């Protein structure tokens, strides 16, 4: 699964957007150069064969945050999981 990421913080206006702040302790792991917004509503699935380069990883503290945003996106509640 891939999600669109932008460095335009003014573009972080959706409730499902997740900001990755350069001030975060784990920011360097991301491979990003500046604070950025993960646009969860713009996710896609694809084959890993098209990935040409990995520039970083999502820090350990973020997968739960992404999961919570995905639940918001698809209007999922704990009873439906």
C-alpha positions as CSV (number, residue, x, y, z in Angstrom):
1,X,0.0,0.0,0.0
2,X,1.3,3.4,-0.9
3,X,0.0,6.9,0.1
4,X,0.6,10.3,-1.5
5,X,3.0,12.5,0.6
6,X,3.4,16.2,0.1
7,X,5.6,18.8,1.8
8,X,2.9,21.4,1.3
9,X,1.7,21.7,4.9
10,X,-1.1,24.0,3.8
11,X,-2.5,21.0,2.0
12,X,-3.0,19.1,5.3
13,X,-6.6,20.0,5.7
14,X,-8.4,16.6,5.5
15,X,-9.3,14.9,8.8
16,X,-7.5,11.8,7.5
17,X,-4.2,13.7,6.8
18,X,-1.3,12.8,9.0
19,X,1.5,15.3,9.5
20,X,5.1,14.1,9.9
21,X,6.9,16.9,11.7
22,X,10.6,17.4,11.2
23,X,10.8,18.1,14.9
24,X,9.8,14.5,15.7
25,X,12.6,12.4,17.3
26,X,12.2,9.7,14.6
27,X,11.9,12.0,11.6
28,X,15.3,11.1,10.2
29,X,14.1,7.5,9.6
30,X,11.5,8.8,7.1
31,X,14.0,9.9,4.5
32,X,12.0,13.1,4.1
33,X,13.8,16.4,4.0
34,X,11.1,18.6,5.4
35,X,7.9,18.2,7.5
36,X,5.3,16.6,5.3
37,X,1.7,15.4,5.1
38,X,0.6,11.8,4.4
39,X,-2.6,12.0,2.4
40,X,-4.3,8.9,3.7
41,X,-7.4,9.4,1.4
42,X,-5.0,9.0,-1.5
43,X,-3.8,5.4,-0.9
44,X,-3.3,2.8,-3.5
45,X,-2.3,-0.8,-3.6
46,X,0.4,-2.0,-6.0
47,X,2.9,-4.7,-6.6
48,X,6.2,-4.3,-4.9
49,X,7.8,-5.0,-8.2
50,X,7.2,-1.3,-9.3
51,X,9.1,0.1,-6.3
52,X,12.5,1.3,-7.6
53,X,14.0,2.9,-4.5
54,X,13.2,3.1,-0.8
55,X,14.2,6.4,0.7
56,X,13.1,5.8,4.3
57,X,10.7,4.1,6.5
58,X,7.7,5.1,8.6
59,X,8.8,5.4,12.2
60,X,7.5,2.9,14.7
61,X,5.1,5.4,16.3
62,X,3.3,6.1,13.1
63,X,1.6,2.8,11.9
64,X,-1.0,3.1,14.7
65,X,-1.7,6.7,13.7
66,X,-2.1,5.6,10.0
67,X,-4.4,2.8,11.1
68,X,-6.6,5.3,13.0
69,X,-6.7,7.6,10.0
70,X,-7.7,4.7,7.7
71,X,-10.5,3.8,10.1
72,X,-11.7,7.4,9.9
73,X,-11.5,7.4,6.1
74,X,-13.6,4.3,5.7
75,X,-15.9,5.2,8.7
76,X,-14.9,2.0,10.5
77,X,-15.7,1.5,14.2
78,X,-14.2,-1.2,16.5
79,X,-17.3,-3.3,16.2
80,X,-16.9,-3.6,12.4
81,X,-13.3,-4.9,12.5
